[in-house]
Amino acid sequence: MLSLPGSRLAKYVASFGLIGALLTACGSPAVPQGGAPAAQSSQSAQPAGSGETIKVGVLHSLSGTMSISETSVRDATLMAIEEINAKGGVLGKKLEPIVEDGASDWPTFAEKAKKLIQRDQVAVVFGCWTSASRKAVLPVFESLNGLLFYPVQYEGLEQSPNIFYTGATTNQQIVPAVEYLLKDGKKKFYLLGSDYVFPRTANKIIKMQLEAQGGTLAGEEYTPLGHTDYTTVITKILAARPDVVFNTLNGDSNVAFFKQLKDAGITPDKLPTMSVSVAEEEVRGIGAANMVGHLVAWNYYQTTDTPENKKFVAAYKAKYGEQRVTDDPIEAGYFGVYLWAKAVEKAGSTDVAKVREAAKSLEFSAPGGPVKVHTKNQHVAKTVRIGKVRQDGLIDEIWNSGKPVEPDPYLETYTWAKGLKP
C-alpha cells in the first residue's frame, strides 16, 4: 500500500513512462560491471541476516555521465561497511555488500533495485544520486517493502516510508542559498540546469522565492544530461546580464560548462555562479582553475572542522589515495550506513518496519556535525553551509546556519510556498 506521497510519485513516474520501463526491465539478470569492486550475487539468496552475514545493496552509477559523482559515494559506502565489520558487524554478523551499477540509466536503476531486493534479498540498499533514478526505484521499494538510504541533496516534495534521505532537502540547501545571494545584493538570477526533475522542480521553487523576496528572473535554460556544448547558452546568459547564475547542472556537463565559461573570459568577480550539485569531487573533474572563486551550497565540506571529520578524511585518503577528496554526498553516503546499522541494533532486527520505528529521532555524530532523523519524514536535520572554491580545489566555508536545520521537504513553514505541489 503506497503512502500518499508515494502515490503522488508513482503518478509522476508513470507520466514519464518509467512504470512501463520497470515492468519490462525488472526481470533481467544483473550484468557485472567492470568498474565496480568485486560484488557478490546469489542465485538462491537467503533472507537478509538469516546466515552468517547480512546482505546489503550498494546501487550507484559506475559508468555513464553520472559516474563522475557516484563512484566515490560507492567507495565511501564500502568504507563504512568495512569499518562496521571491523568492529564486529551488526547484530553480531558481518555486512556483505552486493554492488550494482545503475549505469546513469533510470530503468536500469529500477531493474537493479528489484534484483537486489528479490533475488539477493538484501536488508537495505544504499544508493542513487539523481532524482530521476530515485523516482524510478521508489515504486520498486514501496511495492516490495525494501529500504533505501538516499545520500544526495534533492528538490524535496517527497517522503516515502521506504526511503531515508540523508542528503539535504530544499530548505537545507536551495532556499538558504537563494537567501544568501539576495542578502549579498544578487537580485537578478539566471537559472541553468540539466533537463530532468531535480533542476526543473528546484527552479520552480526558486522562482516562487524570488517573487516573494524581491528577486527577478533573468533567464532559464535546460540542457540534456551529458550535454557538452555551452557556447550558445553562455551567449544567452551574457545577453541577459544577470547578477548570478544559479546552477543545477548534474554530472559531467559541469566540466564542459565551467571550462567554456572561463574560456569566454567570465570569472566569478564578473559573474558568480552558485552550484548545488558541484562538490569537491566534481571540482576535481572540472579543474580547480576553472572553478576557483565560484560559490556552492552544501552541508559538508572536506574542510569542515570537526574531530569526526579529521578521522573520516584521514581514513578515506588512507584507503583510496592521498589525491582523493571527500564531499557532501560522500559524507552522507558514509554516515547513512552508520545510521542504518544503529537503527538495526536498536531494533534487534533488519525488518523494515522495525528499523523504521527504531530510527525515529536517532542521532549520530557525522563528519559534518550532528545529524538527527526526523520522526515523521525520515530526512535528517543538518547544518547548512555556503562555500567558495579555492585554488587547490577544496572549498572554504563562508557562511553557515549555526545549528542543524530541521528538514521541511514540502516547505510547509514558508508562506510563499503555499500551494506548491509535487
MOKA-V196247 format. One record per residue. N is the residue number from 1. RES is the residue in one small letter. PHI is phi in radians with two decimals (999 if undefined). OMEGA is omega in whole degrees, -180 to 180 (999 if undefined). Layout:
BEGIN
N;RES;PHI;OMEGA / N;RES;PHI;OMEGA
END
This chain:
BEGIN
1;m;999;-179 / 2;l;-1.36;170 / 3;s;-1.24;-180 / 4;l;-0.99;178 / 5;p;-1.05;180 / 6;g;-1.11;179 / 7;s;-1.10;177 / 8;r;-1.02;-177 / 9;l;-1.21;179 / 10;a;-1.05;177 / 11;k;-1.13;180 / 12;y;-1.10;180 / 13;v;-1.09;-180 / 14;a;-1.05;-178 / 15;s;-1.10;179 / 16;f;-1.77;176 / 17;g;1.36;-176 / 18;l;-1.37;-180 / 19;i;-1.07;177 / 20;g;-1.06;179 / 21;a;-1.12;179 / 22;l;-1.11;-176 / 23;l;-1.15;-179 / 24;t;-1.47;-172 / 25;a;-1.63;-166 / 26;c;-1.25;-180 / 27;g;-1.61;-174 / 28;s;-1.28;176 / 29;p;-1.22;180 / 30;a;-1.27;177 / 31;v;-1.92;180 / 32;p;-1.04;180 / 33;q;-1.82;-175 / 34;g;-1.11;-176 / 35;g;-1.42;-175 / 36;a;-1.58;173 / 37;p;-1.15;179 / 38;a;-0.96;-179 / 39;a;-2.14;-177 / 40;q;-1.59;175 / 41;s;-2.38;-175 / 42;s;-2.06;178 / 43;q;-1.32;-180 / 44;s;-2.28;-173 / 45;a;-1.14;173 / 46;q;-1.49;177 / 47;p;-0.98;-177 / 48;a;-0.95;175 / 49;g;1.53;-176 / 50;s;-1.45;-179 / 51;g;-1.86;-179 / 52;e;-1.41;-177 / 53;t;-2.26;171 / 54;i;-1.98;-179 / 55;k;-1.40;177 / 56;v;-2.29;-179 / 57;g;-1.67;174 / 58;v;-2.25;-172 / 59;l;-2.22;180 / 60;h;-2.48;174 / 61;s;-1.34;177 / 62;l;-1.83;175 / 63;s;-2.59;-180 / 64;g;1.52;-170 / 65;t;-1.09;-177 / 66;m;-1.55;-179 / 67;s;-1.13;177 / 68;i;-0.99;-178 / 69;s;-1.78;-167 / 70;e;-1.48;-178 / 71;t;-1.03;-179 / 72;s;-1.23;175 / 73;v;-1.19;173 / 74;r;-0.96;-178 / 75;d;-1.07;-179 / 76;a;-1.16;178 / 77;t;-1.09;179 / 78;l;-1.15;178 / 79;m;-1.14;178 / 80;a;-1.09;179 / 81;i;-1.07;179 / 82;e;-1.10;179 / 83;e;-1.11;180 / 84;i;-1.12;178 / 85;n;-1.10;-179 / 86;a;-1.15;180 / 87;k;-1.68;177 / 88;g;1.95;177 / 89;g;1.40;-178 / 90;v;-2.15;-176 / 91;l;0.96;178 / 92;g;1.37;-179 / 93;k;-2.10;177 / 94;k;-1.33;175 / 95;l;-1.46;-179 / 96;e;-1.99;-177 / 97;p;-1.32;173 / 98;i;-2.08;-172 / 99;v;-1.71;176 / 100;e;-2.25;-179 / 101;d;-1.81;176 / 102;g;-1.32;171 / 103;a;1.01;179 / 104;s;1.00;-176 / 105;d;-2.32;-168 / 106;w;-1.19;174 / 107;p;-1.06;177 / 108;t;-1.14;176 / 109;f;-1.01;-180 / 110;a;-1.11;178 / 111;e;-1.05;-178 / 112;k;-1.22;177 / 113;a;-1.09;179 / 114;k;-1.12;178 / 115;k;-1.07;-179 / 116;l;-1.10;-178 / 117;i;-1.31;-173 / 118;q;-1.46;-175 / 119;r;-1.40;-178 / 120;d;-1.47;179 / 121;q;0.91;179 / 122;v;-1.24;179 / 123;a;-1.38;-176 / 124;v;-2.82;173 / 125;v;-2.13;174 / 126;f;-1.88;180 / 127;g;2.89;-174 / 128;c;1.35;175 / 129;w;-2.26;-177 / 130;t;-1.21;175 / 131;s;-1.15;177 / 132;a;-1.09;179 / 133;s;-1.21;180 / 134;r;-1.14;179 / 135;k;-1.19;178 / 136;a;-1.20;-178 / 137;v;-1.56;-175 / 138;l;-0.96;179 / 139;p;-1.09;178 / 140;v;-1.16;-179 / 141;f;-1.14;-180 / 142;e;-1.26;-177 / 143;s;-1.25;-179 / 144;l;-1.78;-179 / 145;n;0.94;173 / 146;g;-1.59;-178 / 147;l;-2.36;-180 / 148;l;-2.04;169 / 149;f;-1.83;-173 / 150;y;-1.81;-167 / 151;p;-1.78;-170 / 152;v;-2.16;173 / 153;q;-0.95;-180 / 154;y;-2.68;-170 / 155;e;-1.49;180 / 156;g;1.33;179 / 157;l;1.04;180 / 158;e;-2.73;162 / 159;q;-2.72;-179 / 160;s;-2.41;177 / 161;p;-1.15;-178 / 162;n;-1.84;179 / 163;i;-2.29;167 / 164;f;-1.88;-174 / 165;y;-1.83;-179 / 166;t;-1.65;171 / 167;g;-1.50;-178 / 168;a;-1.33;164 / 169;t;-1.69;-167 / 170;t;-0.98;-177 / 171;n;-1.35;178 / 172;q;-1.88;179 / 173;q;-2.63;-172 / 174;i;-1.18;-178 / 175;v;-1.04;178 / 176;p;-1.17;177 / 177;a;-1.16;177 / 178;v;-1.13;179 / 179;e;-1.06;179 / 180;y;-1.06;-179 / 181;l;-1.14;180 / 182;l;-1.08;178 / 183;k;-1.16;179 / 184;d;-1.52;177 / 185;g;1.55;178 / 186;k;-1.56;-173 / 187;k;-1.76;-173 / 188;k;-1.87;-172 / 189;f;-1.82;167 / 190;y;-1.90;-177 / 191;l;-1.74;-180 / 192;l;-2.18;-179 / 193;g;-2.61;172 / 194;s;-1.30;-171 / 195;d;-1.56;172 / 196;y;-2.75;-165 / 197;v;-1.07;-175 / 198;f;-1.05;-179 / 199;p;-1.07;-178 / 200;r;-1.16;179 / 201;t;-1.23;178 / 202;a;-1.02;-178 / 203;n;-1.25;174 / 204;k;-1.07;179 / 205;i;-1.17;-180 / 206;i;-1.04;-179 / 207;k;-1.13;176 / 208;m;-1.14;-180 / 209;q;-1.17;179 / 210;l;-1.07;-180 / 211;e;-1.09;-178 / 212;a;-1.38;-171 / 213;q;-2.02;171 / 214;g;1.57;176 / 215;g;-1.65;178 / 216;t;-2.32;180 / 217;l;-1.76;178 / 218;a;-1.52;-179 / 219;g;3.06;-177 / 220;e;-2.59;-175 / 221;e;-2.50;177 / 222;y;-2.24;177 / 223;t;-2.27;-179 / 224;p;-1.11;172 / 225;l;-0.99;-179 / 226;g;1.57;180 / 227;h;-1.10;-174 / 228;t;-2.24;-179 / 229;d;-1.95;-177 / 230;y;-1.90;-179 / 231;t;-1.02;-179 / 232;t;-1.16;180 / 233;v;-1.08;-180 / 234;i;-1.12;176 / 235;t;-1.08;178 / 236;k;-1.11;-180 / 237;i;-1.08;-179 / 238;l;-1.09;-180 / 239;a;-1.17;-178 / 240;a;-1.39;178 / 241;r;0.92;179 / 242;p;-1.37;173 / 243;d;-1.47;-177 / 244;v;-2.76;171 / 245;v;-1.82;176 / 246;f;-1.64;-167 / 247;n;-1.82;174 / 248;t;-2.09;171 / 249;l;-1.14;178 / 250;n;-2.20;176 / 251;g;1.25;-173 / 252;d;-1.36;170 / 253;s;-1.07;178 / 254;n;-1.09;179 / 255;v;-1.05;-179 / 256;a;-1.14;-176 / 257;f;-1.06;-175 / 258;f;-1.25;175 / 259;k;-1.16;-179 / 260;q;-1.26;176 / 261;l;-1.11;179 / 262;k;-1.18;179 / 263;d;-1.05;179 / 264;a;-1.44;178 / 265;g;1.44;-178 / 266;i;-1.67;180 / 267;t;-1.93;-176 / 268;p;-1.04;178 / 269;d;-1.22;177 / 270;k;-1.54;-179 / 271;l;-2.63;180 / 272;p;-1.31;171 / 273;t;-2.07;172 / 274;m;-2.06;-178 / 275;s;-1.91;178 / 276;v;-2.07;175 / 277;s;-2.30;176 / 278;v;-2.01;178 / 279;a;-2.11;-175 / 280;e;-0.98;-179 / 281;e;-1.14;179 / 282;e;-1.22;178 / 283;v;-1.03;177 / 284;r;-1.01;-179 / 285;g;-1.30;-180 / 286;i;-1.28;-174 / 287;g;1.78;-177 / 288;a;-1.00;-179 / 289;a;-1.07;180 / 290;n;-1.52;-174 / 291;m;-2.03;-172 / 292;v;-0.98;179 / 293;g;1.63;179 / 294;h;-1.38;-174 / 295;l;-1.78;176 / 296;v;-2.45;176 / 297;a;-2.25;179 / 298;w;-2.61;177 / 299;n;-2.03;-177 / 300;y;-2.67;169 / 301;y;-2.31;177 / 302;q;-1.03;-178 / 303;t;-1.47;-179 / 304;t;-1.00;-170 / 305;d;-1.66;172 / 306;t;-2.37;177 / 307;p;-1.04;180 / 308;e;-1.12;-179 / 309;n;-1.25;177 / 310;k;-1.02;179 / 311;k;-1.17;-179 / 312;f;-1.10;-179 / 313;v;-1.08;-180 / 314;a;-1.08;-179 / 315;a;-1.18;-179 / 316;y;-1.12;180 / 317;k;-1.21;178 / 318;a;-1.11;-178 / 319;k;-1.45;-171 / 320;y;-1.98;178 / 321;g;2.10;-177 / 322;e;-1.09;-178 / 323;q;-1.35;-178 / 324;r;-1.31;179 / 325;v;-2.18;172 / 326;t;-1.79;177 / 327;d;-2.75;-172 / 328;d;-1.07;179 / 329;p;-1.12;176 / 330;i;-1.08;180 / 331;e;-1.15;-179 / 332;a;-1.19;175 / 333;g;-1.13;-179 / 334;y;-1.17;-175 / 335;f;-1.29;176 / 336;g;-1.06;178 / 337;v;-1.12;180 / 338;y;-1.17;178 / 339;l;-1.08;179 / 340;w;-1.07;-179 / 341;a;-1.06;-180 / 342;k;-1.15;179 / 343;a;-1.17;179 / 344;v;-1.11;178 / 345;e;-1.07;180 / 346;k;-1.15;-179 / 347;a;-1.34;-174 / 348;g;1.25;-175 / 349;s;-2.86;173 / 350;t;-1.66;179 / 351;d;-0.97;-173 / 352;v;-1.01;-178 / 353;a;-1.11;-179 / 354;k;-1.22;178 / 355;v;-1.15;179 / 356;r;-1.04;180 / 357;e;-1.17;-179 / 358;a;-1.18;-176 / 359;a;-1.35;-178 / 360;k;-1.03;179 / 361;s;1.10;179 / 362;l;-1.16;-180 / 363;e;-2.03;179 / 364;f;-2.63;176 / 365;s;-1.50;-178 / 366;a;-1.41;177 / 367;p;-0.95;-179 / 368;g;-1.49;-178 / 369;g;2.12;-176 / 370;p;-1.17;174 / 371;v;-2.22;-179 / 372;k;-2.48;-179 / 373;v;-1.34;178 / 374;h;-1.18;-175 / 375;t;-1.21;-175 / 376;k;-1.97;-171 / 377;n;-1.70;174 / 378;q;1.08;167 / 379;h;-1.68;180 / 380;v;-2.10;173 / 381;a;-1.26;-176 / 382;k;-2.50;174 / 383;t;-1.39;178 / 384;v;-1.59;-180 / 385;r;-2.40;171 / 386;i;-1.70;-178 / 387;g;-2.32;177 / 388;k;-2.21;-179 / 389;v;-1.25;180 / 390;r;-1.87;-169 / 391;q;-1.13;180 / 392;d;-1.53;177 / 393;g;1.57;174 / 394;l;-1.44;-173 / 395;i;-2.20;176 / 396;d;-1.62;176 / 397;e;-1.26;179 / 398;i;-2.02;176 / 399;w;-2.82;170 / 400;n;-2.53;-174 / 401;s;-1.37;177 / 402;g;1.49;178 / 403;k;-2.76;178 / 404;p;-1.05;180 / 405;v;-1.72;179 / 406;e;-1.13;-179 / 407;p;-1.25;180 / 408;d;-2.38;-171 / 409;p;-1.09;179 / 410;y;-1.76;179 / 411;l;0.89;-178 / 412;e;-1.25;-179 / 413;t;-1.60;-180 / 414;y;-1.94;-178 / 415;t;-1.09;-178 / 416;w;-1.24;-178 / 417;a;-1.66;180 / 418;k;-1.08;-177 / 419;g;1.59;178 / 420;l;-1.18;-178 / 421;k;-2.15;178 / 422;p;-1.05;999
END
